[in-house]
Amino acid sequence: MNHPFERILLATEHTEFDQGSERVAFAMAQRCGLPLMAVLPVVSNPEFEIVAPQLAARNDREAAAKIDDLHNTATQLGVSFEIHVRHGVEPYREIVNKAEEKQADLIVMRRRGKRSFLAKLLLGEMVSKVAGYASCNVLLVPRNCIMWSRGVLAAVDDSEQSMSVTIMAAAVAKECALPLTILSVAETGVLHEKAEAVVARHAGAVADLDIVVRQLVLAGRPHEQIIAAGKSAGCDLIVVGRRGASNAVVRMLLGGTMQKVAEMADQPVLIVSV
């Protein structure tokens, strides 16, 4: 059976902030009967480790304990599991490289780690760079979340690439037997009719999937309306698109609306590479 994702990679440091992403990744693998791959990035500085080898040894011991713990979880859930430790100066590179090496079609990871006083709402630097540079889809999960069970929201616009968001969101909704809400935000009332046409076209593209599809058009700031619609429509997964893939700086910064949704939503946010 084909699933929306066949090769799931969990990127985790196995901290308290990773609890939600681990929970969701294991649940997805268990539900779909898929193996789960994982990567545990460990910050490594060869020059410093020569001077202080005891710190490197301690990092290896901590990584081994985390691996054992994750393997135990997989065994309890009956999930086939493999995990790889990747050492490097920049953890995001290790995650992105492992995803490419394993041909993952989805990276599941936390939304943020420990907040700094300079970035109270921003995505963590490692997370932001993975979401920006990964060539596959990325699912960002707040630490208190569980796998979706109520509904899927696809946030779309009038671009051709946006259809990929609807197709992916519909596939997830079909897999989980959930209703799909297709939303387009008109920033001004003048654009409302155009947004309605966009939503209708997207709904028509997935009409043969035998799922409940709701069409929704709202006016206002896109990220605010997307987040509000997720709550009002009872959707516990938000699907958005990522563009700007040809520009490394844009990839890293992700883009205004998408990044704000990923930062502020209470639900997991699936970023579709379009």
N, C-alpha and C positions, 0 to 999 in steps of 0.2 A: 504493500500500500504506500502511495506517495503522501508524504507529509509536507507542510509548508517549509520545514527545515529537516534536513537529513543528517547534517554534520554540525553538531552544536559544540561550541567551545566555551567553557566557563573560565573566565579570567578572574582569579581571586587571590587575595593575600591572606584569606581566612582570618579576618578580624571581625569585630562586632559590626562593622559597616558593610561587610560582605554577606551577612546572614540572609538578607532578602534575595540577592542574586543567586546564592547557593540553593536556597529553598526552591526558587522558581526553576532553575536549571535542572535540578534533580526531578522536580515534578513533571517538567516537560519530557524528559527522557523516560521517566516511568510511565507516563500516560501513553506515549507513542511507541513504547518498546524499542527505544533507540539507545545506542551506546552514547556515553557522555565523555567527552574529552575535557581536560582542564589544564590550565597553565598557571603556575605559581611563580610570579616574577620576584626575584631577589636582587636588591640593589647591590652591586658589586663594583669595587674600585681596586683593581689589581695592585696599584702602587701603594695604596693605604694598607692593603691586606698583607703586603710583604713586611711592613713596619709593625702591624698589629695582627698577627695570624690568629690570635685567640678570638678576635671578633668574627673572623670568617668562620672559625669552627663553631662558634655559638650560633651564627646564622644558619649553618648547615644543620645543627641539632634542632633548631626551632622549625626549620622547613620540614625535616623528617617527621617531627611530631604532628605538624599540620597535615602532612600527606597521610599519615596513619589515621588521623581523625576523619579525613574526607573518605578514605577507603572504607572505614567502618560504616559511615553513613550510606555509602553506595551499597554495601553488603546488606544492610538492614532493609533497604528499599528494593533490593533485587535489580539494581542498575549496573550494567556493564560499564566499567570505569577505568580510564587511564589518565594519569596526571604526569606532567613534566615540569621540572624546575628549570627556570631560565635565569641565568645570572647576567646582569648588564648594568651599565651606568644609568640608562634610561629605561625604566620598566615598560613604558608604552611600546617601545620598539620590539621588546621581547614578545609582547602579546600579539602585536600586529604580524611579526615574522612567523610566530607559531601558527597563527590563523591561516596565513598563506601556505605554510608548509603542510598543514593538515587539510587544506582546501575546505576550511570551515565556511558554511553559509550563514552562520549566526554566531556572534560573540555575545555572551551574557555576562554582564558585570555590574558592579555597584554604581550608584549615581555619584556618590562622593565619599571621601574619607573624612578624616578629622578636619573640621573647618578652621581656617586661619582668620585672624581679625581683619585681614585685607580682602577676604573673599567669602563673605558670610552666606551668599546665595549661589556663588558660581559653582559650576561643575569642578570637581577636582582636576588638577592639571593632567594627571595620568589618564583619567577618564576622558577628558576633553580631547586629548591628543589621539587616543585610541578611536574614539568616535569620529574624529576628523580624518585620520589617515587610513583606517581599515578599508579594505576593498569590498568587504561583505557587510551584511546588515548587522546592526548593533542594538541590543536590548539593554536599556539602563533601568535598574531596579532599585527603588528606595528600600532601606533595610527592613522596614516593617511590612513589606508587601508579601502577598502570596500569589499563586498563579491565578490568572483571571478566570472568572466563572459567571459573570453577569452580562457583559457586552463588550464590543469592540468599536472604537471610534476611529474613523479614517479622516484626517484633515487634509483637504485637497484644494488645489487652485486650478487656474485655466491653462497651466503648462502641460505640454505633452508628457513630460516625465512624471507628472503627478498621477497618471493612470496606474503606474507601478505601485503606488501606495494603496490604491483601492484594491488592486488584484491581490496584493499580499494580505491586506486586512481581511478581505473576503475569504481567502484561503484559511486563515487562522480561525475566523468565525465558523466556517464550515467544519473544520477539524474538531472544534470544541462545541459545536451545536449551539452557537450563541447568535444573538441579533447583531447586525452591523448597522451603525449609524454613519452616514457619509455627510460630512460637514464642509461647507465652504463659507468663508467669512468675507463679507463685503465691507470694506473699510468706510464706504460712504453709501448712503441710500440710493444714489444714482446707479451704483453697480449691483444692486440687489437682483435685478432681473438677469443679469449676466451670470451671477453666482448660482441662481436657480437652474439655469441651463447647464452649467458645469455639473452640478449635483445630479441632475436628471441623466446626463450623458454617462456619468460614472455608474449610477445605479443600473442603467441599461446594460452596461458591460458585464455585470455580474448577475443578471436576472435569472440565468439558467442554473444557478448553483443551489437552488432550493434552500435558501436562508432568508430570514426576515431582514429586509433592508429598509431603513428609515432615512428619509432625506431631510436635511436641516440646513437652513441658511440663516446666519446671524450677522449683525452689523456691529462694528467696533474694532478695537485693536485685536489683531488676529490671535496673539498668544493668550490674551485674557479670555476671549470667546471660546477658544479651543479648550482651555482648562475648565471654564464654566460649563461648557457643553458636556464634557466628560462626566462631571458630577451630576448635572441635571438629567442626562440620558441614562445614568446608571452604568456607565462603561468603565470597566476596570483595566482596560488596555487602550492606550492611545498610540496610533500609528501615524508617523509623519515622514516626510521625505527629506533627503539631504542632497543638496546640489553644490556646484562649485568644485567638483572633483578634479578639475584640471588645474586648479590653483592651490598650491600647498598651503598658503597662508589662509585662504578661505576655508580649506578643509580643516585646518586646525581650529579656527574660530567658529566654524560650523554655520554661522548665519543667525540673524536676529531672532526670528519667530521660533525656529526649531530649537535653538539653544534655550530660549526662555521657557518654552514648554518643558523641555527636559529638566531644567533647573527647578521648576516650580510645581509641576504636577504631582499629585499624591499617588498616581498610578505608575506602573511601569510604562516606559515610552520606548516603542520600537522605531528605530531610525532606519528607514529603508534606503539603501543606496540606489539612487535613480540617475 
